[in-house]
Amino acid sequence: MKEEIIIAGFGGQGVLSMGKILAYSGVIQDMEVSWMPSYGPEMRGGTANVTVVLSDHRISSPILHSFDTAIILNQQSLDKFEPKVKPGGVLLYDSNGITRHPERDDINIYRIDATEEAARMKSTKTMNMIVLGAYLKIKPIIEMENILKGLRKSLPQRHHHLLPMNEKAIQRGKEIVSEVSLVI
């Protein structure tokens, strides 16, 4: 098993922390893991992405040119990474701010209205956890108990009171993700 993931969006959307939670959770589940962040000098508001590789074998390189899964949180990232999803792969995107929706017919496309749902839950900072829940529904590679341990490890102690809200957001993401059917 080997899963090569790109998570991309604006800085401040929780892109890097979502990748870190997946990486910690993979380590806890005794997987080989690579976590490689990339972000512009602006950080908040600038572009940010992270590649995560989860595998049951050694990982030869963290540098990827194509992906099994792309988790996309803005239009700029959709434009850049949609072509880089391997045929048969998965593209999961948050619909907020997307003006041109994915168009490929050789990949599996899923939509999550995570930004809207986080606002409904009165917890905008959990948008990334809603997206993470959607990913875990589509590809249940990591067990939920390990995700929660990874979340606990990646959140500073002073924010541990937010763990139940984050767990609720992950569950909500699993419930509301939907597959997109392209009409060609």
C-alpha positions in Angstrom: 0.0 0.0 0.0 1.3 3.4 -0.9 -0.8 6.6 -0.9 0.7 9.8 -2.4 -1.3 12.9 -1.4 -1.1 16.6 -2.2 -3.1 19.0 0.0 -3.2 22.6 -1.3 -4.8 25.9 -0.6 -4.2 29.3 0.9 -2.0 29.7 4.0 -4.3 29.9 7.1 -6.7 27.2 5.8 -5.0 24.5 7.8 -3.3 22.8 4.8 -0.1 22.1 6.6 -1.7 21.0 9.8 -4.0 18.6 8.0 -0.9 17.0 6.4 0.8 16.9 9.8 -2.1 15.1 11.4 -2.1 12.5 8.5 1.6 12.1 9.0 1.5 11.7 12.8 -1.4 9.3 12.4 0.4 7.2 9.9 3.4 6.9 12.2 1.1 5.9 15.0 -0.4 3.2 12.7 3.2 1.9 12.1 3.4 3.2 8.5 6.3 4.7 6.6 5.6 8.4 6.3 6.8 11.5 4.4 5.6 15.0 5.1 6.9 17.8 2.9 5.4 21.3 3.3 5.8 24.1 0.8 4.5 27.7 1.2 5.2 31.1 0.0 6.7 33.9 2.1 3.3 35.4 2.8 2.2 32.3 4.8 -1.4 33.4 5.7 -3.1 34.3 2.5 -0.3 33.0 0.3 -0.3 29.6 -1.3 0.5 26.6 0.7 0.7 22.9 0.0 2.0 19.8 1.6 2.8 16.3 0.2 2.2 13.3 2.4 3.2 9.8 1.5 1.8 6.9 3.5 3.2 3.5 2.8 3.7 0.1 4.2 7.1 0.0 2.5 10.1 2.3 2.6 9.6 5.6 0.8 12.3 6.3 -1.8 11.6 10.0 -2.2 9.3 12.7 -0.7 9.3 14.6 -4.0 6.3 13.8 -6.1 5.2 14.8 -9.6 1.8 13.0 -9.6 -0.6 12.1 -6.9 -3.0 9.3 -5.9 -5.1 12.0 -4.1 -5.3 15.8 -4.4 -7.1 17.6 -1.6 -7.8 21.1 -3.0 -9.0 24.2 -1.1 -8.8 27.0 -3.7 -9.0 27.7 -7.4 -5.3 28.3 -7.9 -4.5 24.9 -6.5 -7.2 23.2 -8.5 -5.8 24.7 -11.7 -2.2 23.6 -10.7 -2.9 20.1 -9.3 -5.9 18.7 -11.2 -3.7 17.6 -14.1 -1.3 15.9 -11.7 -3.8 13.4 -10.3 -3.0 9.9 -11.6 -5.7 8.4 -13.8 -8.1 6.5 -11.5 -7.0 8.8 -8.6 -9.1 11.0 -6.3 -9.6 14.8 -6.4 -11.4 16.1 -3.3 -12.2 19.8 -3.3 -13.9 22.4 -1.1 -16.4 24.3 -3.3 -15.9 27.7 -1.6 -14.3 30.1 -4.1 -14.1 27.6 -6.9 -15.1 29.2 -10.2 -14.0 26.4 -12.6 -14.9 23.0 -11.2 -12.8 19.9 -12.0 -13.3 18.6 -15.5 -11.4 15.3 -15.8 -13.3 12.1 -16.5 -10.5 9.7 -15.7 -10.4 10.4 -12.0 -12.9 10.2 -9.1 -14.0 13.7 -8.1 -15.6 14.5 -4.7 -16.9 17.8 -3.4 -17.2 18.9 0.2 -18.8 22.2 1.2 -16.5 22.4 4.2 -16.2 26.2 4.5 -20.0 26.5 4.6 -20.4 23.6 7.0 -17.8 25.0 9.4 -19.7 28.3 9.4 -22.9 26.4 10.1 -21.2 24.7 13.0 -20.0 28.1 14.3 -16.5 26.8 14.1 -14.7 28.2 11.1 -11.3 26.9 12.3 -12.4 23.3 11.9 -12.9 23.6 8.1 -9.8 21.5 7.5 -11.0 18.8 9.9 -14.3 18.6 7.9 -12.1 18.1 4.7 -10.0 15.5 6.5 -13.2 13.6 7.5 -14.3 13.6 3.9 -10.9 12.2 2.8 -11.1 9.5 5.5 -14.5 8.5 4.2 -13.2 8.2 0.6 -10.0 6.5 1.6 -10.1 4.9 5.1 -6.4 4.2 5.1 -5.8 5.3 8.6 -8.0 4.1 11.5 -10.1 6.8 13.3 -8.5 6.1 16.7 -5.1 6.8 15.1 -6.3 10.0 13.5 -7.5 11.2 16.9 -4.1 10.3 18.5 -2.4 12.2 15.6 -4.7 15.2 16.2 -3.9 15.2 19.9 -0.1 15.1 19.1 -0.3 17.9 16.5 -2.4 20.3 18.6 -0.5 22.2 21.3 -1.6 21.3 24.8 -3.3 24.7 25.3 -5.7 23.8 22.5 -6.6 20.3 23.7 -10.0 21.6 24.8 -10.8 21.9 21.1 -10.3 18.1 20.5 -14.0 17.2 20.8 -15.0 20.0 18.3 -12.4 18.8 15.9 -13.6 15.2 16.2 -17.1 16.3 15.6 -15.9 18.2 12.4 -14.1 15.0 11.1 -17.3 13.0 11.6 -19.4 15.7 9.9 -17.0 15.7 6.9 -17.6 11.9 6.5 -21.3 12.5 6.5 -21.5 15.3 3.9 -18.9 14.5 1.2 -20.4 13.7 -2.2 -19.1 12.3 -5.4 -19.4 14.5 -8.4 -20.8 12.9 -11.6 -19.5 14.6 -14.7 -21.9 15.0 -17.7 -19.8 14.7 -20.8 
